[in-house]
Amino acid sequence: MKQFITLILLSLALLVPSFAAEESAFSGRSKSLFLSIEETPSKVYVGQVFSIKLKAIVANDKIDALSNTFSGASGVEVLNPQNPWERSRDNTYYNTFYFKINSKSVVMPRLSVSLIDRQEALESEVIALNTPSQLIQLKADPFFSNVIAQSLTVNKYKTTTFDSKNVIVVLEIEATGANLKDFALSGAPKSGIDSFSDNGTSQKIYYYAILPNYQKSFDFTYFDLTSNKFNKIALPMTIESDEVSTQLGLNPKESIFEFYKTVGYGVLAFIFFIILLKRRKWYYLVISLIFLALFFLDQNPLNNAKLKSNSTIRILPMDRSTVFFTNDKILDIEKLGERDNYIKILLPDGKIGWTERENIIKN
């Protein structure tokens, strides 16, 4: 029996070093990547854009890059998942990722960071991102725009006629630390974001809303993170002229100046015709004909054109602008203005919009 036990112990003594050698060969190298969370918020509102700052210590100088992989998330968006790591000093790297939580039932993702050399992953490290300890859902408000921001300003806005019963309001809004892309108002069913831009520090949108022409004010609120309260913005809706705007605007024929100008041409043509009948001078006929010609030219017969079928009419003269109408047949339209590759047109139903130049058929 003693001999049998001795034999087993000798066998284990011989096998253990072998297993240890195999394990060492499998691991290949010691750990050289260490991740840690530097900054994370404790209180976050549902819908808010917030950041988490991470640090990576890399004990390996022979790498090309660090790659990111997020997994296991629920109810949260990672807004910049492939944001590159920035080397600070020695072998220390930092990265700031932005998130937006969409519901109170949220599971924060795990982040896997890999060391890349010659397009191959040498080593990976996984870190779990914690859910904020305070997750707050803001109360519903009919004027709430869904925007939570560090700051928000309306750079400019314009109210112009859309048709006989409605006006259109176009706003240029800029915000920092915000979810500006979520801007929406429940009280404006015909509305939307025409364009969105993000330069990293601030966001900007062009937002439009088609509203009844009896409405006197355009009101909305946003939640201000600096003051920790709702801020209300009220904009008086005053219809403006459209001489320099690139936005959807008024029909130039409807301006009071154009009306008086047209009437003036007609009156002057008539006055000089009466003088011609009394004095019988040929030059009065010439003057009368000139004003008569100006009167007819002011009706813009040279701007009459046709719109190809299946043409898209946009709110603003830009490729990403919202399409509010598509015609299923050729229409008689009037050209009101130009901007780059877009023509502003007056549709038969009185609506005004922008279409690509190639959609216009000249008479």
C-alpha positions as semicolon CSV with decimal commas, in nm:
position;residue;x (nm);y (nm);z (nm)
1;M;0,000;0,000;0,000
2;K;0,281;0,237;0,088
3;Q;0,448;0,160;-0,243
4;F;0,123;0,243;-0,429
5;I;0,086;0,581;-0,255
6;T;0,452;0,660;-0,320
7;L;0,401;0,582;-0,689
8;I;0,103;0,822;-0,712
9;L;0,294;1,104;-0,543
10;L;0,589;1,060;-0,777
11;S;0,355;1,070;-1,079
12;L;0,195;1,396;-0,957
13;A;0,535;1,549;-0,899
14;L;0,629;1,477;-1,257
15;L;0,298;1,595;-1,412
16;V;0,245;1,926;-1,225
17;P;0,549;2,102;-1,378
18;S;0,433;1,983;-1,719
19;F;0,084;2,133;-1,668
20;A;0,236;2,457;-1,542
21;A;0,459;2,478;-1,849
22;E;0,162;2,422;-2,078
23;E;-0,042;2,692;-1,899
24;S;0,248;2,937;-1,924
25;A;0,289;2,865;-2,294
26;F;-0,087;2,918;-2,346
27;S;-0,098;3,255;-2,172
28;G;0,202;3,368;-2,376
29;R;0,271;3,691;-2,189
30;S;0,190;3,883;-1,870
31;K;-0,099;4,131;-1,854
32;S;-0,019;4,472;-2,001
33;L;-0,361;4,649;-2,023
34;F;-0,535;4,803;-1,722
35;L;-0,868;4,992;-1,745
36;S;-1,032;5,222;-1,491
37;I;-1,322;5,470;-1,477
38;E;-1,208;5,827;-1,411
39;E;-1,536;6,022;-1,416
40;T;-1,898;5,908;-1,416
41;P;-2,215;6,097;-1,317
42;S;-2,425;5,989;-1,020
43;K;-2,748;6,160;-1,138
44;V;-2,882;6,137;-1,494
45;Y;-3,216;6,229;-1,651
46;V;-3,384;5,995;-1,898
47;G;-3,302;6,138;-2,242
48;Q;-2,997;6,330;-2,122
49;V;-2,664;6,302;-2,302
50;F;-2,391;6,236;-2,045
51;S;-2,027;6,131;-2,053
52;I;-1,806;5,872;-1,884
53;K;-1,430;5,923;-1,886
54;L;-1,200;5,620;-1,880
55;K;-0,827;5,565;-1,842
56;A;-0,615;5,288;-1,991
57;I;-0,260;5,207;-1,879
58;V;-0,076;5,012;-2,147
59;A;0,252;4,845;-2,051
60;N;0,338;4,773;-2,413
61;D;0,504;5,020;-2,649
62;K;0,464;4,802;-2,956
63;I;0,098;4,860;-3,038
64;D;-0,071;5,048;-3,322
65;A;-0,403;5,137;-3,158
66;L;-0,670;5,052;-2,902
67;S;-1,007;4,930;-3,026
68;N;-1,346;4,945;-2,851
69;T;-1,634;4,698;-2,840
70;F;-1,953;4,762;-2,642
71;S;-2,189;4,479;-2,555
72;G;-2,480;4,383;-2,330
73;A;-2,652;4,724;-2,333
74;S;-3,026;4,772;-2,292
75;G;-3,220;5,098;-2,292
76;V;-2,910;5,307;-2,357
77;E;-2,730;5,436;-2,668
78;V;-2,355;5,473;-2,706
79;L;-2,323;5,786;-2,918
80;N;-1,951;5,758;-3,007
81;P;-1,858;5,389;-2,969
82;Q;-1,548;5,410;-3,190
83;N;-1,408;5,726;-3,039
84;P;-1,025;5,695;-3,052
85;W;-0,813;5,687;-2,738
86;E;-0,581;5,981;-2,678
87;R;-0,236;5,924;-2,536
88;S;-0,160;6,157;-2,247
89;R;0,190;6,073;-2,122
90;D;0,407;5,767;-2,097
91;N;0,171;5,473;-2,145
92;T;-0,149;5,639;-2,025
93;Y;-0,450;5,680;-2,254
94;Y;-0,784;5,858;-2,198
95;N;-1,122;5,837;-2,369
96;T;-1,460;6,001;-2,314
97;F;-1,769;5,817;-2,430
98;Y;-2,114;5,975;-2,456
99;F;-2,435;5,793;-2,369
100;K;-2,807;5,858;-2,376
101;I;-3,044;5,659;-2,155
102;N;-3,388;5,614;-2,313
103;S;-3,581;5,451;-2,027
104;K;-3,558;5,384;-1,655
105;S;-3,516;5,013;-1,728
106;V;-3,153;5,031;-1,836
107;V;-2,853;4,803;-1,841
108;M;-2,525;4,982;-1,901
109;P;-2,290;4,814;-2,150
110;R;-1,961;4,636;-2,092
111;L;-1,662;4,783;-2,271
112;S;-1,397;4,558;-2,416
113;V;-1,072;4,731;-2,513
114;S;-0,815;4,550;-2,724
115;L;-0,450;4,623;-2,799
116;I;-0,402;4,615;-3,175
117;D;-0,073;4,543;-3,349
118;R;-0,063;4,487;-3,725
119;Q;-0,442;4,455;-3,733
120;E;-0,436;4,173;-3,477
121;A;-0,563;4,185;-3,118
122;L;-0,282;4,108;-2,877
123;E;-0,478;4,139;-2,554
124;S;-0,822;4,250;-2,433
125;E;-0,959;4,385;-2,110
126;V;-1,331;4,419;-2,017
127;I;-1,477;4,676;-1,780
128;A;-1,840;4,708;-1,667
129;L;-1,996;5,054;-1,673
130;N;-2,222;5,121;-1,376
131;T;-2,575;5,254;-1,403
132;P;-2,608;5,603;-1,245
133;S;-2,737;5,577;-0,888
134;Q;-3,004;5,842;-0,956
135;L;-3,202;5,797;-1,277
136;I;-3,480;6,057;-1,309
137;Q;-3,773;6,067;-1,551
138;L;-3,893;6,423;-1,619
139;K;-4,265;6,494;-1,598
140;A;-4,464;6,515;-1,921
141;D;-4,535;6,868;-2,043
142;P;-4,721;6,962;-2,366
143;F;-4,465;7,236;-2,431
144;F;-4,160;7,021;-2,351
145;S;-3,933;6,980;-2,655
146;N;-3,766;6,663;-2,515
147;V;-3,436;6,853;-2,500
148;I;-3,213;6,841;-2,193
149;A;-2,917;7,078;-2,232
150;Q;-2,639;7,266;-2,058
151;S;-2,742;7,567;-2,269
152;L;-2,980;7,637;-2,557
153;T;-3,033;7,942;-2,775
154;V;-3,252;8,025;-3,074
155;N;-3,007;8,196;-3,308
156;K;-3,275;8,311;-3,549
157;Y;-3,625;8,224;-3,661
158;K;-3,870;8,324;-3,930
159;T;-4,245;8,305;-3,976
160;T;-4,380;8,306;-4,330
161;T;-4,702;8,218;-4,511
162;F;-4,745;7,852;-4,604
163;D;-5,098;7,860;-4,748
164;S;-5,425;8,044;-4,691
165;K;-5,478;7,889;-4,346
166;N;-5,129;7,816;-4,216
167;V;-4,790;7,970;-4,155
168;I;-4,455;7,798;-4,126
169;V;-4,203;7,876;-3,854
170;V;-3,837;7,787;-3,916
171;L;-3,589;7,806;-3,628
172;E;-3,214;7,775;-3,605
173;I;-3,143;7,630;-3,259
174;E;-2,801;7,572;-3,105
175;A;-2,727;7,385;-2,781
176;T;-2,437;7,243;-2,580
177;G;-2,434;6,919;-2,381
178;A;-2,772;6,837;-2,531
179;N;-2,986;6,577;-2,702
180;L;-3,091;6,836;-2,959
181;K;-3,163;6,570;-3,220
182;D;-3,468;6,469;-3,010
183;F;-3,633;6,811;-3,046
184;A;-4,007;6,758;-3,104
185;L;-4,332;6,918;-2,998
186;S;-4,656;6,726;-2,949
187;G;-4,860;7,037;-3,029
188;A;-4,711;7,070;-3,378
189;P;-4,804;6,755;-3,574
190;K;-4,668;6,891;-3,904
191;S;-4,313;6,958;-3,794
192;G;-3,964;6,814;-3,790
193;I;-3,589;6,865;-3,801
194;D;-3,466;6,971;-4,144
195;S;-3,094;6,946;-4,075
196;F;-2,868;6,849;-3,787
197;S;-2,499;6,918;-3,727
198;D;-2,264;6,834;-3,440
199;N;-1,913;6,981;-3,415
200;G;-1,828;6,800;-3,092
201;T;-1,885;7,094;-2,857
202;S;-2,227;7,208;-2,973
203;Q;-2,518;7,091;-3,185
204;K;-2,735;7,283;-3,428
205;I;-3,068;7,208;-3,592
206;Y;-3,309;7,374;-3,832
207;Y;-3,658;7,295;-3,708
208;Y;-3,982;7,376;-3,889
209;A;-4,346;7,369;-3,780
210;I;-4,660;7,435;-3,985
211;L;-4,913;7,609;-3,761
212;P;-5,252;7,782;-3,798
213;N;-5,215;8,146;-3,900
214;Y;-5,420;8,267;-3,602
215;Q;-5,155;8,145;-3,355
216;K;-4,970;8,444;-3,211
217;S;-4,677;8,281;-3,032
218;F;-4,449;7,978;-3,074
219;D;-4,370;7,842;-2,727
220;F;-4,159;7,552;-2,604
221;T;-3,959;7,447;-2,299
222;Y;-3,632;7,263;-2,244
223;F;-3,470;7,135;-1,925
224;D;-3,166;7,340;-1,831
225;L;-2,901;7,131;-1,653
226;T;-2,719;7,437;-1,520
227;S;-3,020;7,577;-1,333
228;N;-3,182;7,233;-1,290
229;K;-3,522;7,356;-1,408
230;F;-3,742;7,399;-1,716
231;N;-3,679;7,710;-1,922
232;K;-3,952;7,847;-2,147
233;I;-3,889;8,018;-2,480
234;A;-4,171;8,223;-2,634
235;L;-4,131;8,357;-2,988
236;P;-4,385;8,603;-3,134
237;M;-4,512;8,485;-3,473
238;T;-4,486;8,788;-3,699
239;I;-4,497;8,723;-4,073
240;E;-4,185;8,862;-4,242
241;S;-4,087;8,947;-4,597
242;D;-3,871;8,704;-4,792
243;E;-3,619;8,925;-4,970
244;V;-3,301;8,773;-4,827
245;S;-3,417;8,454;-4,656
246;T;-3,308;8,113;-4,780
247;Q;-3,602;7,961;-4,598
248;L;-3,955;7,900;-4,715
249;G;-4,112;8,240;-4,762
250;L;-4,383;8,464;-4,887
251;N;-4,497;8,498;-5,243
252;P;-4,341;8,828;-5,354
253;K;-4,668;8,917;-5,525
254;E;-4,839;8,927;-5,188
255;S;-4,617;9,200;-5,041
256;I;-4,771;9,547;-5,009
257;F;-4,477;9,701;-5,197
258;E;-4,534;9,477;-5,497
259;F;-4,904;9,559;-5,491
260;Y;-4,847;9,937;-5,495
261;K;-4,577;9,904;-5,761
262;T;-4,808;9,714;-5,993
263;V;-5,093;9,959;-5,937
264;G;-4,853;10,249;-5,997
265;Y;-4,743;10,114;-6,337
266;G;-5,107;10,077;-6,443
267;V;-5,208;10,422;-6,322
268;L;-4,913;10,595;-6,490
269;A;-4,981;10,413;-6,818
270;F;-5,342;10,533;-6,805
271;I;-5,247;10,894;-6,714
272;F;-5,003;10,929;-7,004
273;F;-5,261;10,775;-7,239
274;I;-5,510;11,047;-7,136
275;I;-5,242;11,315;-7,191
276;L;-5,175;11,161;-7,533
277;L;-5,541;11,200;-7,629
278;K;-5,537;11,568;-7,527
279;R;-5,199;11,685;-7,658
280;R;-5,145;11,442;-7,950
281;K;-4,769;11,413;-7,891
282;W;-4,602;11,088;-7,998
283;Y;-4,368;11,070;-7,699
284;Y;-4,665;11,047;-7,462
285;L;-4,760;10,732;-7,646
286;V;-4,409;10,593;-7,596
287;I;-4,416;10,673;-7,222
288;S;-4,761;10,519;-7,186
289;L;-4,647;10,202;-7,366
290;I;-4,337;10,176;-7,145
291;F;-4,544;10,183;-6,825
292;L;-4,793;9,943;-6,979
293;A;-4,509;9,702;-7,063
294;L;-4,374;9,731;-6,707
295;F;-4,725;9,657;-6,576
296;F;-4,749;9,332;-6,774
297;L;-4,388;9,231;-6,704
298;D;-4,454;9,279;-6,335
299;Q;-4,706;8,998;-6,357
300;N;-4,402;8,771;-6,414
301;P;-4,515;8,596;-6,731
302;L;-4,150;8,511;-6,799
303;N;-4,136;8,314;-6,474
304;N;-4,417;8,078;-6,563
305;A;-4,293;7,721;-6,600
306;K;-4,395;7,360;-6,558
307;L;-4,294;7,113;-6,288
308;K;-4,205;6,758;-6,392
309;S;-4,415;6,479;-6,247
310;N;-4,278;6,300;-5,939
311;S;-4,078;6,607;-5,834
312;T;-4,007;6,659;-5,466
313;I;-4,084;6,995;-5,303
314;R;-3,881;7,072;-4,992
315;I;-3,923;7,308;-4,699
316;L;-3,568;7,447;-4,732
317;P;-3,319;7,462;-5,024
318;M;-3,099;7,176;-4,905
319;D;-3,066;6,805;-4,983
320;R;-3,160;6,686;-4,635
321;S;-3,461;6,914;-4,604
322;T;-3,805;6,767;-4,541
323;V;-4,016;6,686;-4,846
324;F;-4,372;6,815;-4,793
325;F;-4,514;6,748;-5,140
326;T;-4,457;6,524;-5,443
327;N;-4,666;6,580;-5,758
328;D;-4,808;6,287;-5,954
329;K;-4,853;6,488;-6,276
330;I;-4,704;6,789;-6,456
331;L;-4,806;7,115;-6,286
332;D;-4,808;7,478;-6,396
333;I;-4,596;7,669;-6,147
334;E;-4,428;8,007;-6,107
335;K;-4,063;8,062;-6,023
336;L;-4,012;8,300;-5,732
337;G;-3,638;8,279;-5,666
338;E;-3,317;8,077;-5,682
339;R;-3,061;7,949;-5,437
340;D;-2,770;7,736;-5,562
341;N;-2,922;7,431;-5,734
342;Y;-3,273;7,500;-5,602
343;I;-3,563;7,701;-5,743
344;K;-3,832;7,850;-5,520
345;I;-4,173;7,786;-5,678
346;L;-4,536;7,879;-5,626
347;L;-4,766;7,577;-5,660
348;P;-5,121;7,598;-5,801
349;D;-5,268;7,555;-5,450
350;G;-5,075;7,858;-5,322
351;K;-4,805;7,666;-5,130
352;I;-4,442;7,769;-5,174
353;G;-4,136;7,545;-5,159
354;W;-3,801;7,456;-5,312
355;T;-3,724;7,201;-5,583
356;E;-3,413;7,100;-5,773
357;R;-3,344;7,303;-6,087
358;E;-3,363;6,992;-6,304
359;N;-3,731;6,946;-6,215
360;I;-3,833;7,269;-6,393
361;I;-3,958;7,266;-6,753
362;K;-3,943;7,607;-6,916
363;N;-4,244;7,717;-7,124
